[in-house]
Amino acid sequence: MADTHAPEVGAVKRPAISLRSQLLTRLLPPLLALFAVSGTFSFLGASHYADLVHDRWLVDSAEALAQRVTLSRGTPSLDLPEAARQILQWDTDDTTWYEVRGLRSGHIAGYPLVPAAPSTGVQRLRQASMYPGWISGARVRVASVPLKLAGVDEPIEVRVAETLRKRQSLAAELLLSVLLPQIALVLVAGAVIWYSLRRALSPIGQLAQALEVQTHHSLEPIDDRALPAEVAPLTQAMNDLLLRLRDALAAQRHFIADAAHQLRTPLTALKLHADEAARESDPQRLRPLVIEVQRAADRAVRLSSQLLTLARAEPSARVGEPVRFDLRATVFDAASRWVPQALAADIDIGFLGGPQEGGEPITVSGDPDLFAEAIHNLLDNAIKYAGRGARLTLSVALNVAMSGQHTAQVRIDDNGPGIPRQDRRRVLERFNRGRATDDAADRSPGIGLGLAIVAEIVRAHDGSVSIVTGSSGKGVCVVIDLPLADLT
């Protein structure tokens, strides 16, 4: 059983990610990265200022203790009242230790657990040395103030240590006070970006709605005056496409109407002759009817073949990339196939500038098979309408255009009855026939598509076609000019 959920052939799949999601995906990561960098610097700054505040308090405490160191009976001592000691050590979050030491005498007062300054990692704050340490398994920050006491011949050092809980709490508070506005800013920025994208992309939705209401009956240009300037190239391209599509559909309708009108005549004749032949029982009278049926069928087949060629020659039906080909070889190869028909019609056909004459290749770009079809139509018309005893000359050469540029030129020249000047442009249009000689018309009545097909094929190759008087002063000469292929 066939899969009823299979996608339709040629259906355009919707993109997996919307433009809004793509823009948010590209905008939010840099914004979040900026927030992370800002948060890191905020954390470092908060930690620095929290350390600086508490370091200053430690230095103030150490300097205050240094002022209480006196000389008693020739020995340094710390005169610290109990109330002052309680104030120094009273803290519900951090634990504070202090010690007074002499360089030679060692511990003088306080707690001997306060670590000495290490050899590295010591910082200076005013006259104090600041460094980390450990006391009873707790990480501490130590401030050491040197003291020179009169009457004492050794340096004295006052140390104050404090645990880090309060400064870490202060750093967290500072960081939070900075990050909360930044988080709010990121959220607001995300909301603004989302809203702005939604507003900015809403015209695209309106554009889609305007396109959805378009049908093959109404292909009106889209009004893009309210759309952003960045969308203007897209809408202009769409409007150009709609105009080309409208013209193509109009040409198609015109073509179908003309084709139906032209096909009706041979098909009607075919049916009438077939009906008459079906009623006829006399073999002698039946044969002419069968011949008429054959002629009508041949004309219908030729007309359908010409219509298919014309449809193929239209630019909208062209597919594939153009190729470079030798115009001389293509033209003369196509023309050589018409020599038997020309001889049968008692027409003298000649060639000038062919490959056999040693001429250089003339390279053009396009579809060689399609251009050969144009040559077939031109020679068919020439042989059909030039009349018996006419002379037909085909030539291919380089030509200097009025602009000074070289073009490739194909000429098919005959000395037949010709085409009146007022009809030369008209016969290049569809279903417009030229006047033929009586015997040619009897042999193969035209349908008015041969020269129209030539014009379409030449136009598809960016060339031009014109009809002028033949070189003998009578007849016609069909002139085709094509641009040379780019050599780069």
C-alpha positions in Angstrom: 0.0 0.0 0.0 1.4 3.4 -0.9 2.3 5.8 1.9 -0.4 8.4 2.1 1.8 10.6 4.2 4.6 10.8 1.7 5.5 14.4 0.8 4.3 15.7 -2.5 6.8 15.8 -5.4 8.3 19.3 -5.7 6.9 20.4 -2.3 9.1 23.0 -0.6 9.9 21.9 2.9 9.6 24.5 5.7 12.9 25.4 7.3 13.6 23.6 10.6 14.6 26.8 12.4 12.8 30.1 12.0 14.5 33.3 11.3 13.5 34.6 14.7 15.1 31.6 16.4 18.2 32.0 14.3 18.6 35.6 15.2 18.0 34.9 18.9 20.4 32.0 18.8 23.1 34.4 17.4 22.3 37.3 19.7 21.7 35.6 23.0 25.0 33.7 23.3 27.2 36.9 23.0 24.9 38.6 25.4 25.2 35.7 27.9 29.0 35.6 27.3 29.1 39.3 28.1 27.1 38.7 31.2 29.5 35.9 32.3 32.5 38.2 31.7 30.8 41.0 33.6 29.9 38.6 36.4 33.5 37.4 36.6 34.9 41.0 36.9 32.1 41.9 39.3 33.1 38.9 41.5 36.8 39.9 41.4 35.9 43.5 42.2 33.6 42.6 45.0 36.2 40.3 46.5 38.9 43.0 46.2 36.8 45.7 47.9 35.7 43.3 50.6 39.3 42.4 51.3 40.3 46.0 51.2 37.7 47.0 53.8 38.6 44.3 56.2 42.3 44.7 55.6 42.0 48.3 56.6 40.1 47.3 59.8 42.9 44.8 60.6 45.5 47.4 60.1 43.6 49.9 62.3 43.2 47.2 65.0 47.0 46.4 64.8 48.0 50.0 65.0 45.6 50.6 67.9 47.2 47.7 69.8 50.7 49.0 69.0 49.8 52.2 70.8 49.0 50.1 73.9 52.5 48.5 74.0 54.5 50.1 76.9 57.8 49.4 78.7 57.2 48.0 82.2 60.3 47.4 84.4 62.5 47.4 81.3 60.3 44.8 79.6 57.8 45.4 76.8 54.2 44.6 77.7 50.7 45.2 76.4 48.4 47.5 78.5 45.0 46.3 77.2 42.0 46.7 79.5 39.5 43.8 79.5 36.8 45.9 78.0 39.0 46.9 75.1 40.0 43.2 74.6 36.3 42.2 74.5 35.5 44.8 72.0 38.4 43.7 69.8 37.5 40.0 69.9 33.7 40.2 70.1 32.2 39.2 66.7 29.4 36.7 66.0 30.8 35.8 62.5 34.6 36.0 62.6 37.2 35.1 65.2 40.0 37.5 65.9 43.5 36.8 67.4 46.3 39.1 68.3 49.8 38.8 69.4 52.7 41.0 70.4 56.2 39.6 69.7 59.7 40.7 70.0 62.3 39.8 67.4 64.6 38.1 70.1 62.4 37.8 73.2 59.6 36.1 71.2 56.0 36.1 72.5 55.1 39.1 74.7 51.3 39.2 74.8 48.2 37.8 73.2 47.9 34.4 71.5 51.1 32.7 70.2 49.0 31.0 67.4 49.1 34.0 65.0 51.4 32.9 62.1 54.4 34.9 61.0 54.8 36.5 57.6 55.8 34.0 54.8 58.6 34.7 52.5 56.3 35.3 49.5 52.8 36.6 49.0 53.1 39.5 51.4 51.2 42.7 50.5 51.7 46.2 51.9 49.0 48.5 53.4 50.3 51.7 54.9 53.0 50.4 57.3 51.5 47.0 57.7 52.2 43.7 56.0 49.2 41.7 54.9 49.3 38.0 54.3 47.2 34.8 54.5 47.6 32.1 57.1 46.0 29.3 59.1 45.0 29.1 62.7 43.5 25.9 64.2 42.5 24.7 60.7 40.8 28.0 59.8 42.0 30.2 57.0 42.8 33.7 58.3 44.1 37.1 57.1 46.9 38.6 59.1 48.0 42.3 59.5 51.5 42.8 61.0 52.6 46.2 62.2 56.2 46.9 63.1 56.9 48.8 66.3 60.0 50.6 67.5 59.7 51.1 71.3 62.0 53.6 73.1 64.4 51.8 75.5 64.0 48.5 73.8 66.9 47.4 71.5 64.8 44.9 69.5 62.0 45.4 66.9 58.6 44.6 68.1 55.7 43.2 65.9 52.0 43.5 66.5 49.9 40.9 64.6 46.1 40.8 64.3 44.4 37.8 62.5 40.8 37.4 61.5 38.9 34.6 59.8 37.4 35.2 56.3 33.7 34.5 56.8 32.6 38.1 57.1 34.6 39.4 54.2 33.3 36.5 52.0 29.7 37.4 53.1 30.4 41.1 52.2 31.8 40.1 48.8 28.7 38.0 48.1 26.5 40.9 49.0 28.4 43.2 46.8 28.4 40.7 44.0 24.6 40.1 44.3 24.0 43.9 44.3 25.8 44.1 41.0 24.5 40.9 39.4 20.8 41.3 40.1 20.6 44.5 37.9 22.6 42.7 35.3 20.3 39.7 35.3 17.4 42.0 35.1 19.1 43.8 32.2 19.7 40.5 30.4 16.1 39.5 30.8 14.8 42.9 29.7 17.2 42.8 26.7 16.0 39.4 25.7 12.4 40.5 25.9 13.2 43.6 23.9 15.0 41.6 21.3 12.2 39.1 21.1 9.6 41.8 20.8 11.7 43.8 18.3 12.3 40.7 16.1 8.6 39.9 16.2 7.7 43.5 15.2 10.5 43.6 12.6 9.6 40.3 11.1 5.8 40.8 11.0 6.0 42.5 7.6 7.4 39.2 6.2 4.2 37.5 7.5 2.1 40.2 5.8 4.2 39.6 2.7 3.5 35.9 2.9 -0.3 36.6 3.2 -0.2 38.9 0.2 1.5 36.1 -1.8 -1.0 33.5 -0.6 -4.0 35.4 -2.0 -2.3 35.6 -5.4 -3.7 33.3 -8.1 -3.0 32.8 -11.8 -5.9 35.1 -12.5 -4.6 38.0 -10.3 -0.8 38.4 -10.2 -0.7 42.0 -9.0 2.6 43.5 -7.7 3.0 43.6 -3.9 2.7 47.0 -2.2 6.0 47.2 -0.3 5.8 50.8 0.9 5.2 49.7 4.5 7.9 47.1 4.5 11.5 47.8 5.9 14.1 48.9 3.4 16.0 45.6 4.0 13.1 43.6 2.6 12.8 45.9 -0.5 15.2 43.8 -2.7 13.1 40.7 -1.9 9.8 42.3 -2.7 11.2 43.9 -5.9 12.5 40.5 -7.0 9.1 39.0 -6.2 7.2 41.7 -8.1 9.5 41.2 -11.1 8.8 37.5 -10.9 5.1 38.1 -10.7 5.2 40.4 -13.7 7.2 37.8 -15.7 4.8 35.1 -14.6 1.8 37.2 -15.6 3.3 37.9 -19.0 4.2 34.2 -19.4 0.7 33.1 -18.5 -0.8 35.7 -20.8 1.4 34.5 -23.6 0.5 30.9 -22.8 -3.2 31.6 -22.9 -2.7 33.4 -26.2 -0.7 30.6 -27.5 -3.2 27.9 -26.5 -6.1 30.0 -28.0 -4.2 30.4 -31.3 -3.2 26.7 -31.3 -6.7 25.5 -30.6 -8.0 27.8 -33.4 -5.4 26.6 -35.9 -5.8 22.9 -34.9 -9.6 23.1 -35.3 -9.4 23.6 -39.1 -7.4 20.5 -40.0 -9.1 18.4 -37.4 -12.6 19.5 -38.7 -11.5 18.8 -42.3 -10.2 15.4 -41.2 -13.5 14.6 -39.5 -15.6 15.7 -42.4 -13.6 13.7 -44.9 -13.5 10.7 -42.6 -17.3 10.9 -42.1 -17.8 11.2 -45.9 -15.5 8.3 -46.5 -17.3 6.1 -44.0 -20.6 6.7 -45.9 -19.0 6.0 -49.3 -19.2 2.5 -50.7 -17.8 3.1 -54.2 -14.0 2.4 -54.2 -13.5 4.8 -57.1 -15.0 7.7 -55.1 -13.5 6.5 -51.8 -9.9 7.0 -52.9 -10.0 10.8 -53.2 -11.6 11.0 -49.8 -8.9 8.9 -48.2 -6.3 11.2 -49.9 -8.0 14.2 -48.4 -8.0 12.5 -45.0 -4.3 11.9 -45.4 -3.6 15.5 -46.3 -5.6 16.8 -43.3 -3.8 14.4 -41.0 -0.4 15.4 -42.4 -1.3 19.1 -41.8 -2.5 18.4 -38.3 0.7 16.4 -37.5 2.9 19.2 -39.0 1.0 21.8 -37.0 1.3 19.9 -33.7 5.1 19.4 -34.5 5.5 23.1 -35.2 3.6 24.1 -32.0 5.8 21.8 -29.9 8.9 23.4 -31.5 7.6 26.9 -30.8 6.8 26.0 -27.2 10.4 24.6 -26.8 11.9 27.8 -28.3 10.2 30.1 -25.7 12.6 31.3 -23.0 10.3 30.1 -20.2 10.5 26.5 -21.5 14.3 26.5 -21.9 16.2 24.2 -19.5 19.9 23.5 -19.1 22.9 25.6 -19.6 23.8 27.0 -23.0 26.7 25.3 -24.8 29.3 26.8 -27.2 29.1 25.5 -30.8 30.4 26.2 -34.2 27.8 28.1 -36.1 29.2 27.3 -39.5 29.2 23.5 -38.9 25.7 23.6 -37.3 24.1 25.6 -40.1 25.7 23.8 -43.0 25.0 20.4 -41.5 21.3 21.3 -41.1 21.2 22.8 -44.7 22.8 19.7 -46.3 19.7 17.7 -45.4 17.6 19.9 -47.6 19.5 19.4 -50.8 17.3 16.5 -52.1 14.1 18.5 -51.5 15.6 21.6 -53.2 16.6 19.5 -56.3 13.2 17.9 -56.3 11.6 21.4 -56.4 14.0 22.4 -59.2 15.7 25.0 -56.9 19.4 25.7 -57.3 20.8 25.7 -53.7 24.3 27.0 -52.9 26.5 27.5 -49.9 29.0 30.3 -49.1 31.5 30.3 -46.2 31.0 26.7 -45.3 33.5 24.6 -43.3 34.7 22.9 -46.5 36.0 26.3 -47.6 38.6 26.4 -44.8 36.9 29.2 -42.8 37.6 29.6 -39.1 34.9 28.3 -36.8 32.4 30.9 -35.7 31.6 30.1 -32.1 28.3 31.1 -30.5 26.5 30.1 -27.3 23.1 28.4 -27.1 21.4 25.2 -28.1 22.8 23.8 -31.4 19.9 21.4 -32.0 17.3 24.2 -31.5 19.1 26.6 -33.8 19.3 23.8 -36.4 15.5 23.7 -36.2 15.4 27.4 -37.1 17.5 26.6 -40.2 15.2 23.8 -41.2 12.2 26.1 -41.0 13.9 28.8 -43.1 14.9 26.4 -45.8 11.5 24.7 -45.7 9.8 28.1 -46.3 12.3 29.1 -48.9 11.9 25.9 -50.9 8.1 26.1 -50.5 7.6 29.7 -51.6 10.5 30.5 -53.9 9.0 28.6 -56.8 10.6 26.3 -59.5 13.7 27.5 -61.1 14.6 29.8 -58.2 18.1 30.2 -56.8 18.7 29.8 -53.1 22.0 30.8 -51.4 23.0 30.2 -47.8 26.0 31.9 -46.2 27.6 32.2 -42.7 30.2 35.0 -42.0 31.4 37.4 -39.4 29.7 40.8 -39.5 30.6 44.2 -38.0 27.5 45.6 -36.4 26.7 49.3 -36.2 28.0 49.4 -32.6 31.4 48.3 -33.9 31.1 44.8 -32.3 31.5 41.6 -34.4 28.5 39.3 -34.7 27.9 36.0 -36.4 25.5 36.5 -39.4 23.5 33.8 -41.2 21.8 34.8 -44.6 19.4 32.8 -46.6 18.9 34.6 -49.9 16.5 33.6 -52.8 15.2 35.3 -56.0 11.7 34.1 -55.7 8.5 36.2 -55.6 9.5 37.7 -52.3 7.4 39.2 -49.5 5.9 42.7 -49.6 7.7 45.2 -47.4 4.5 45.9 -45.4 4.2 42.1 -44.6 7.8 41.4 -43.6 7.4 42.2 -39.9 4.0 40.6 -39.7 5.2 37.2 -41.1 7.5 36.8 -38.1 4.5 36.7 -35.8 2.5 33.5 -35.0 -0.1 32.2 -37.4 0.6 34.9 -40.0 1.3 33.4 -43.5 3.2 34.9 -46.4 1.8 34.7 -49.9 3.1 31.6 -51.8 3.2 30.7 -55.5 0.2 28.8 -56.6 1.9 25.5 -57.1 3.7 25.7 -53.7 0.5 26.5 -52.0 -1.1 23.5 -53.6 1.7 21.2 -52.5 2.0 22.2 -48.9 -0.2 25.0 -47.5 1.5 26.8 -44.7 0.2 27.3 -41.2 2.0 30.5 -40.3 4.4 29.2 -37.7 7.7 28.6 -39.5 9.1 32.1 -39.3 7.6 32.7 -35.9 9.5 29.7 -34.6 12.7 31.2 -36.2 12.1 34.5 -34.5 11.6 32.8 -31.1 14.7 30.6 -31.5 16.9 33.6 -32.5 15.4 35.6 -29.6 16.3 32.8 -27.2 19.9 33.1 -28.5 20.0 36.8 -27.8 20.1 37.5 -31.5 17.9 39.4 -34.1 16.2 38.4 -37.3 15.2 40.6 -40.2 13.8 40.2 -43.7 15.2 42.3 -46.5 15.0 42.2 -50.3 17.2 39.6 -51.9 20.6 40.5 -53.3 19.4 40.1 -56.9 16.9 42.9 -56.3 14.0 40.5 -55.9 13.0 37.7 -53.6 13.8 37.8 -49.9 16.8 37.5 -47.7 16.4 36.4 -44.1 19.3 37.8 -42.0 20.1 36.4 -38.6 22.7 38.2 -36.3 24.0 36.3 -33.2 26.4 37.5 -30.6 29.7 35.7 -30.5 30.4 33.4 -27.5 32.5 34.9 -24.8 36.1 33.6 -25.1 36.8 33.8 -21.3 
